[in-house]
Amino acid sequence: MILYPAELPRGLHNGRTYQTVSPLKRSELASGRARQRRNFTSVPTMAQISWIFNSEQAQAFEAWWRDQLVDGSQWFECPLETPLGYQDYTARFTDIYSGPNRLGPLLWSFSAELELRERPILPVDWGLIPDFVAHQSIFDIAMNNKWPLNPWQVYILQTDQAINEEWPLP
């Protein structure tokens, strides 16, 4: 998998938007009502991303887009911030980027729409326990500060050492 170059800055926080393609199919009925149902279970999310590069970074970005992404047609892994935090997402450009636009001495802006292969959303069944999701910071504090450690966690190094002495690798 092609990786977003670590030497280039991440996309800007300001102005970043995500729009999910609708997974629904809607049929208008003669009565004026509509019937609605799920058409797809996995749909892409479109992300509007902007970058600011210095001259060298702008050159590297354009060359990477042309040479490694074959003019933007290939999927790549890139770090993006979503409500889930910073994670790597599989994405591709939907079209050529906009830019370079000069911002000031040696600064250039670029923007583009990326198609994310998977929606940046919690895994299936987390919606069944919305209290845990809504209060996850409190739950995390309680789990780490208030609850005692499991004996397995306390003695894991001794257990590992004993197992390796008792059953050494060949």
N, C-alpha and C positions, 0 to 999 in steps of 0.2 A: 504494500500500500504506500502510495506517495504521501509524504508528510509535508505540512506547512513548514517553511524554513524557520528554524529556531532563531536565526539571526534577525528576522524581521519582527517588528512589533505586532502585538495582537491588535485586532480591530478596536475602534473607539467605542466607548460606552455610550456616549451621547448620540442620540438619533438612531440607535440600533432597534430594529423592529422585527418581529417574527409573525408570520401569517400562515396558519395551517390550511392546507387544501381541505375542502369540505368532504367528509366521508359519507355524507347523506345523499339519498336520492329522494326527490320530492315530486309527487304527481298531483297536479291540480285536478279536482273532481268537478263535475258539472254543477254540483250543489254549491260551489264556492269554497268548500272546505278543501283540505289537502291531505293526502296520505304521505307519510314520511317514514323512511326506513334506512338502516345502515347499508351502504353500498360496498364499503371497503373497511377492513379492520386496520390496515396500515397505510397511512397517507403521508406524503412529505410535508415539510414545513419550509416555507420560503423565508430567508433571513436577509434583510438589508444591512450591509456591513460597510463601514467606511474606515479608511486607514490614512495616517499621515506618515510619510517617509521623508528622510533626507535624500539627497541626490543619489548616493550610493545604494541605499535601500530601494529606492524607486527603480533603479536600473536592475537590481537583483530580482525584484518582484516581477517586472515585465519579462525578464529572461526566463524565470521559473515558470511563469504562466505559459509562455510560448513553447519552451523546450520540454519541461517535465509533464505539464498538463496537456500538451499537444493542443495548444490554443484553447485551453479551458474545457476540453471535452472529457477529461479523466476525473474520477473520484479521488479525493484526498482526505487525509485526517487533519483537522484543524481545531485548535482550542477556542472554545466560545463560552461566554458567560450567559447562562440562562437562569431561571428561578431555581434550578437544581445546583447552581454554582458553576465553577469552571470545569469543563469536561472536554474531552476530545470527541468530536462528531465527524462522521463521514459525510462529506459535502462535495458539491461540484458547482461550478459557475453555470448559471442559466443562459448567460450571454457574455459578451466581452465587457470588461469593466469600464467604468467611466473615469476618465483622467488620462494623464496627469494634469491636475489643475494647480497652478502656482499659488501658494499661500503666503510666501515671504521668501526671504533670502535662503535658498537651498532647501526649502520645504515644499512638498508636493502632496496633494490629496488624491485619493482614489476611492471609488465606491463601486459596489457591485451587489447583485442579488445572488445568494447561494441557495441551493436546494439541499436541505438536510435529509438524509435518507430516512431517519427515524425522528419522530416527534420528541422534543425535549420534555418528557413527562415521566412521572413516577411509574414504576412497573405495575402490571395488572394486579388488582385486588387491594391496592393501597387506598382506593376510594371507598372501600368498605369500612375503614377505620379513620374517618376524617378527624376525630379528636386527636389521635396520635400525630397526624400530619400537621394539624394547626398548632399543636403545642409541643412540637418536636424539640425545641430548645430546652424546655422545662424537663421533658422526659430524659434528654441527654444528660443534663446536670444531675438529675436524680440517679440515673444509672451509674454514672461515673463517680459521684461524690458520696452518695448516701448508702448505696448497697454494698455489702461486703463482697470481697473477691471470692470467687469459686475456688475451692481447694486445688483443683486442677491448675488454675492460673498461678496460685502461690507456689506450687511445687513442680512447675513444668520443667524447669532446668534440671532438677534432681531426677525427675522421671525420665527425661530424655537421656541423661547420662547413664542411668541404670539400664535402660533399654539397650543403649549402644554397647555397654559393657557385657550385658547378658547375651545379646544377639548381634555380635559384630557383623559388619558387612563383609562379604567374601572378597 
